[in-house]
Amino acid sequence: MTEIKIFSPATVANVACGFDVLGFCLDSQGDEMIIRKTKEKGIKITHIEGFDLPYETEKNVAGVSALAMYKNAKPDCGFEIEIYKRIKPGSGIGSSAASAVGSVFGMNELLGKPYNKTQLTCFAMKGEALASKSEHADNLAPAIFGGFTLVKSTLPLDIIQIPTPQDLYATIIHPQIEIKTSDAREILPKNISLKDAISQWANVGSLVHALHTSDYKLIHRSLQDIIIEPYRKQLIPFFDDVKFAAIKAGALGCAISGSGPSIFTLSKGKEIAQNIKDVMSLVYSKTNIDFDIHISKINTRGVKILS
Amino acid sequence: MTEIKIFSPATVANVACGFDVLGFCLDSQGDEMIIRKTKEKGIKITHIEGFDLPYETEKNVAGVSALAMYKNAKPDCGFEIEIYKRIKPGSGIGSSAASAVGSVFGMNELLGKPYNKTQLTCFAMKGEALASKSEHADNLAPAIFGGFTLVKSTLPLDIIQIPTPQDLYATIIHPQIEIKTSDAREILPKNISLKDAISQWANVGSLVHALHTSDYKLIHRSLQDIIIEPYRKQLIPFFDDVKFAAIKAGALGCAISGSGPSIFTLSKGKEIAQNIKDVMSLVYSKTNIDFDIHISKINTRGVKILS
């Protein structure tokens, strides 16, 4: 095998109470990438479609993660990368993570899978760091492992796969506004009350339990973020209206995806997910903000080979 | 049935990362109580053995929880309570919780079980509030439900039973010093860094996952408390020495039980629990502090009928 076409999925990080640690993988959106072995050594990005991204390997997220693996693997060949970018950068559903994951996953396949999923995440973190200025894995882990993941720690990297209830669907709306990562960070408090922290970790514990037991009612009671959301929702116009409508339509929870501006909901079954799509769309269609909206089953497989 | 003898177990609350929410139930220590139906209405405490506790119903934890249920149930009878107190008050392993649980569990049995476990916890919280000045359920829940419990919230009361891995043993040492509850509270920070809170809730999430999957290595990696322990361990002489020795002897984790002074460890299998007992004992036997030490399988049943 000298060439592989892969699908690298979008992901939701900062799943409500699980800020910075819990993420899940989407099915509906993702980048396609072709990775090709070459005789010439090194990593080259030879094609980019969809969005305007740098071709220089060191300046491209997919290139940087590929280089991190390449330097470690020291193979007798090189690689070409083609990127068919479908996930809009800056939308809050792991666009850079998908790029970072795609190249290392594809190369690993072509090299005969010398690396495990945690090691792939380590390489991808180098690419992700180019986009977000810090090494984190909360979008990478669900893209690589699939389903729900908990990043227990990044140093050392410790990723846990949490089971995914079978009927769980996500509805994700992307209001097309720009949120600067720096703003999303600066708005966060450095310190929080112990009381709030206790509520938050009670919810993280119960959410993990609810995912293990497919207890949808408990998922509903656990999908709360009393710490980050009050700050970051200020950056997303009509967040409260969207959330109110989604919960009323049966969403198990509604929260900011990543650092926004996308907003995700989870629901039991596709029908409710569709209702949520309708009511969320209605909120933004009354404003002058353009939006995309998608329904997705939780993708339990993660990044995959297309051909 | 007009009389029942019950065993109301000791419990460990504040299980490392799970401060204020995670607890588990012990087998080795517990109070015995006899609850007896009487023609005369009302709640009377007729016998107390073991420790010097008030006989006045309104001043006794078991009496107050019994009264709370009694007022709700409005039965055609009254109850006598005999308390054979084995758990030393103030030791940090749920002494008052055991009393509060015993009376309501026994009365519920004699009344034909009109209340479920969560309702029993609600009544018991009234008794616990007498001892600790606030309504909390983190020792009550494991005593009533058995095994590991997560108190997701107290208002409304929401208790989750987490599975218990089969080979899990606790070793608990009680250095006989007095820690005032007020001191244990006042020493806690009101605010904590968001960064530390994130680490803590990652550990809560992974601990719940580890208990579900009987992943002892992950239990070990998760049993960390970076927020409360640094403060409260100052109130327990030789805590660091005990912890170091216990971990070296194979403990999966070692932390303060409740608000201390007892220190608990968890381990896989009885043999390691015995080794831990030996090394912990050695630490305190070199000091002038008296201590009790016990090994206990995790009690998955909770409070139970003896006869």
Interface residues (C-beta under 8 A of the other chain):
Chain A: C17 G18 F19 D20 V21 L22 L150 V151 K152 S153 D158 I160 I162 L188 P189 K190 N191 I192 S193 L194 A197 I198 S199 Q200 W201 A202 N203 V204 G205 S206 L207 V208 H209 H212 L218 R221 S222 I227
Chain B: C17 G18 F19 D20 V21 L22 L150 V151 K152 S153 D158 I160 I162 L188 P189 K190 N191 I192 S193 L194 A197 I198 S199 Q200 W201 A202 N203 V204 G205 S206 L207 V208 H209 H212 L218 R221 S222 I227
